[in-house]
Amino acid sequence: MRYWDTSSLVPLFVQQPTSHVMRTLYESDSHVLAWSLTEVEVRSAVCRYVREGGLAAAAADAAMTQFQILWSRVVLVSSVDSTKMRAMRLLARTIHERASARS
């Protein structure tokens, strides 16, 4: 399972320079963890592409349909404070484990 933010999800549905890399990562592990408001951010990014003329409305609709399929399987992070504290503990443990392995 990987944490996916908006900048890593959008290239799965809207062609970008990083699309191939992101699709390869997704294919290697399709278990997605994302922040609960990422859905809004992805929709906003797709709308921005339409506004700026980089994406046709029909392509945006198709992208959002595909995104909604993926989003229905996403594990959501909604409790930010408890998630932040757990992440900080895991990172501290990683630092200590790496330091011990080098000793």
N, C-alpha and C positions, 0 to 999 in steps of 0.2 A: 504494500500500500504506500502510495506517495501522496504528499500534499501538493495540490495543484492550485495555483492562484490564477487570476484572470489572464495574465500575460502568457500563461502556459496553456490555458484552455482554448482561448480564441483561435490560435493557429490550427487547432484540430478541425475547425469548421469554416474558417475564412483563410484562404490561401495567403501565406506570408512566407518570408525567407526561412523562418524556423518551423514551418509546417511539417516538413519531412522528419526532422529530429523529434518533434513533439509526438507525431503519430507513432514513430518507432518506440519511444518511451511508453506511450499508452498501450501499444500492442504487447510490450514485454510485461506489463503489469496494469491491468485495466481496473484495479481497485483504486478509486479516487476518493481522497479526503479533501474537503474544501470548506471554506468559511461560508456561513449561511447567506451572507450578502453577495457572494460571488455571482450568484444568478443575476442579480440586478446589474452588477458591473459588466458581465458578459453581454447582456442585452444592451446596455449603454454603449459598449464598444462597437457592437454590430450596427446600432443606429447611427453612430458617428461615421462609420464607413459609408453608410447610405447617404447621410447628409453631405459628406465631402466628395461624393461621386465615385468612390472606390469600389462600391458594391451595389448591384442592382437590387431593387426591392424583392424581386422573386428569389434571388440568391440569398438575401438576408432571411427571408421566410424559410427557405430550405435549411439554412444554417441553424436557425433557431429551433426548427423541428428536430434536427439531429442532436442539437444541444440538449433539448428537453428529454430525449431518450436517454442520453448519458446521465443527465441530472437526476433522473428518477432512480438511479443506482448509486448515487454519491453518498458517502458518509459525511454528514454535516458536523461542522464545529460551530456550536452556537454559544456555548458558555466560555466566553473569551478569557475571563480571569482565571478560572480553574485550568483551562488549557494552557494558558501562559505559564502558570506556576509549574505545571507538569513538564512542559517543554524546557523550562529553565533547569529543573532538576535533572532531566535526561541529558541536557547539554553539559551540565557540570559533571555528571557521571562519566560521560564520554571523554571529557578532558582528562579526568583522573585515570580512567582506564588506559588511555593512550600514553599518559606519563608513566604509569606503572609498567606497561609493556616495553617501554624504552629503557627502563632501569635494569 
